[in-house]
Amino acid sequence: MQNCNAAIQSPEYLKYTLFINRLSIYLTKQ
């Protein structure tokens, strides 16, 4: 759990979160 902050600040983490958010929104609209 010590690397939690580093993972949150990483650009790749942001890419995955945005992708998951868009995917969930897409699935909710259907």
N, CA, C and O atoms as a printed pandas DataFrame, in Angstrom:
     atom_number atom_name residue_name chain_id  residue_number  x_coord  y_coord  z_coord
0              1         N          MET        A               1    0.830   -1.212    0.000
1              2        CA          MET        A               1    0.000    0.000    0.000
2              3         C          MET        A               1    0.861    1.258    0.000
3              4         O          MET        A               1    0.342    2.369   -0.107
4              5         N          GLN        A               2    2.168    1.086    0.119
5              6        CA          GLN        A               2    3.053    2.250    0.181
6              7         C          GLN        A               2    3.145    2.949   -1.174
7              8         O          GLN        A               2    3.439    4.143   -1.234
8              9         N          ASN        A               3    2.899    2.224   -2.248
9             10        CA          ASN        A               3    3.005    2.806   -3.582
10            11         C          ASN        A               3    1.675    3.381   -4.060
11            12         O          ASN        A               3    1.530    3.721   -5.234
12            13         N          CYS        A               4    0.711    3.490   -3.159
13            14        CA          CYS        A               4   -0.624    3.949   -3.547
14            15         C          CYS        A               4   -0.567    5.371   -4.095
15            16         O          CYS        A               4   -1.148    5.657   -5.143
16            17         N          ASN        A               5    0.126    6.259   -3.396
17            18        CA          ASN        A               5    0.206    7.650   -3.839
18            19         C          ASN        A               5    0.914    7.761   -5.185
19            20         O          ASN        A               5    0.502    8.547   -6.040
20            21         N          ALA        A               6    1.957    6.994   -5.376
21            22        CA          ALA        A               6    2.705    7.034   -6.632
22            23         C          ALA        A               6    1.830    6.547   -7.781
23            24         O          ALA        A               6    1.896    7.080   -8.889
24            25         N          ALA        A               7    1.015    5.539   -7.514
25            26        CA          ALA        A               7    0.153    5.003   -8.563
26            27         C          ALA        A               7   -0.917    6.022   -8.941
27            28         O          ALA        A               7   -1.271    6.162  -10.112
28            29         N          ILE        A               8   -1.427    6.731   -7.937
29            30        CA          ILE        A               8   -2.479    7.717   -8.211
30            31         C          ILE        A               8   -1.924    8.878   -9.037
31            32         O          ILE        A               8   -2.634    9.432   -9.876
32            33         N          GLN        A               9   -0.680    9.244   -8.811
33            34        CA          GLN        A               9   -0.097   10.393   -9.496
34            35         C          GLN        A               9    0.442   10.038  -10.884
35            36         O          GLN        A               9    0.828   10.926  -11.644
36            37         N          SER        A              10    0.469    8.765  -11.213
37            38        CA          SER        A              10    1.035    8.363  -12.498
38            39         C          SER        A              10    0.046    8.620  -13.632
39            40         O          SER        A              10   -1.147    8.372  -13.457
40            41         N          PRO        A              11    0.499    9.108  -14.790
41            42        CA          PRO        A              11   -0.365    9.383  -15.942
42            43         C          PRO        A              11   -1.102    8.134  -16.410
43            44         O          PRO        A              11   -2.253    8.220  -16.838
44            45         N          GLU        A              12   -0.452    6.974  -16.334
45            46        CA          GLU        A              12   -1.095    5.745  -16.798
46            47         C          GLU        A              12   -2.333    5.444  -15.958
47            48         O          GLU        A              12   -3.347    4.975  -16.475
48            49         N          TYR        A              13   -2.240    5.718  -14.667
49            50        CA          TYR        A              13   -3.388    5.492  -13.787
50            51         C          TYR        A              13   -4.547    6.389  -14.212
51            52         O          TYR        A              13   -5.703    5.965  -14.209
52            53         N          LEU        A              14   -4.230    7.632  -14.578
53            54        CA          LEU        A              14   -5.274    8.556  -15.011
54            55         C          LEU        A              14   -5.907    8.075  -16.305
55            56         O          LEU        A              14   -7.117    8.201  -16.492
56            57         N          LYS        A              15   -5.097    7.523  -17.199
57            58        CA          LYS        A              15   -5.630    7.007  -18.460
58            59         C          LYS        A              15   -6.611    5.876  -18.197
59            60         O          LYS        A              15   -7.682    5.817  -18.802
60            61         N          TYR        A              16   -6.238    4.974  -17.287
61            62        CA          TYR        A              16   -7.119    3.843  -16.993
62            63         C          TYR        A              16   -8.399    4.308  -16.317
63            64         O          TYR        A              16   -9.474    3.785  -16.609
64            65         N          THR        A              17   -8.303    5.278  -15.423
65            66        CA          THR        A              17   -9.510    5.755  -14.740
66            67         C          THR        A              17  -10.444    6.434  -15.732
67            68         O          THR        A              17  -11.654    6.214  -15.682
68            69         N          LEU        A              18   -9.910    7.252  -16.629
69            70        CA          LEU        A              18  -10.746    7.903  -17.629
70            71         C          LEU        A              18  -11.399    6.870  -18.537
71            72         O          LEU        A              18  -12.569    7.006  -18.895
72            73         N          PHE        A              19  -10.651    5.843  -18.909
73            74        CA          PHE        A              19  -11.191    4.789  -19.763
74            75         C          PHE        A              19  -12.322    4.053  -19.059
75            76         O          PHE        A              19  -13.364    3.782  -19.656
76            77         N          ILE        A              20  -12.109    3.732  -17.783
77            78        CA          ILE        A              20  -13.136    3.022  -17.018
78            79         C          ILE        A              20  -14.365    3.907  -16.838
79            80         O          ILE        A              20  -15.496    3.425  -16.915
80            81         N          ASN        A              21  -14.151    5.182  -16.602
81            82        CA          ASN        A              21  -15.282    6.100  -16.443
82            83         C          ASN        A              21  -16.087    6.188  -17.730
83            84         O          ASN        A              21  -17.317    6.137  -17.692
84            85         N          ARG        A              22  -15.420    6.319  -18.860
85            86        CA          ARG        A              22  -16.122    6.388  -20.140
86            87         C          ARG        A              22  -16.842    5.088  -20.430
87            88         O          ARG        A              22  -17.959    5.093  -20.948
88            89         N          LEU        A              23  -16.210    3.974  -20.100
89            90        CA          LEU        A              23  -16.822    2.669  -20.335
90            91         C          LEU        A              23  -18.081    2.515  -19.491
91            92         O          LEU        A              23  -19.104    2.039  -19.984
92            93         N          SER        A              24  -18.014    2.908  -18.240
93            94        CA          SER        A              24  -19.180    2.792  -17.355
94            95         C          SER        A              24  -20.309    3.701  -17.834
95            96         O          SER        A              24  -21.478    3.315  -17.788
96            97         N          ILE        A              25  -19.969    4.899  -18.290
97            98        CA          ILE        A              25  -20.985    5.819  -18.808
98            99         C          ILE        A              25  -21.620    5.237  -20.068
99           100         O          ILE        A              25  -22.835    5.320  -20.247
100          101         N          TYR        A              26  -20.808    4.651  -20.933
101          102        CA          TYR        A              26  -21.308    4.047  -22.164
102          103         C          TYR        A              26  -22.261    2.901  -21.854
103          104         O          TYR        A              26  -23.303    2.758  -22.493
104          105         N          LEU        A              27  -21.898    2.089  -20.871
105          106        CA          LEU        A              27  -22.744    0.955  -20.504
106          107         C          LEU        A              27  -24.025    1.426  -19.823
107          108         O          LEU        A              27  -25.068    0.785  -19.951
108          109         N          THR        A              28  -23.952    2.530  -19.108
109          110        CA          THR        A              28  -25.142    3.028  -18.403
110          111         C          THR        A              28  -26.161    3.603  -19.384
111          112         O          THR        A              28  -27.367    3.509  -19.153
112          113         N          LYS        A              29  -25.682    4.198  -20.475
113          114        CA          LYS        A              29  -26.602    4.812  -21.443
114          115         C          LYS        A              29  -27.400    3.764  -22.205
115          116         O          LYS        A              29  -28.497    4.052  -22.683
116          117         N          GLN        A              30  -26.869    2.564  -22.324
117          118        CA          GLN        A              30  -27.570    1.534  -23.092
118          119         C          GLN        A              30  -28.752    0.966  -22.317
119          120         O          GLN        A              30  -29.453    0.087  -22.816
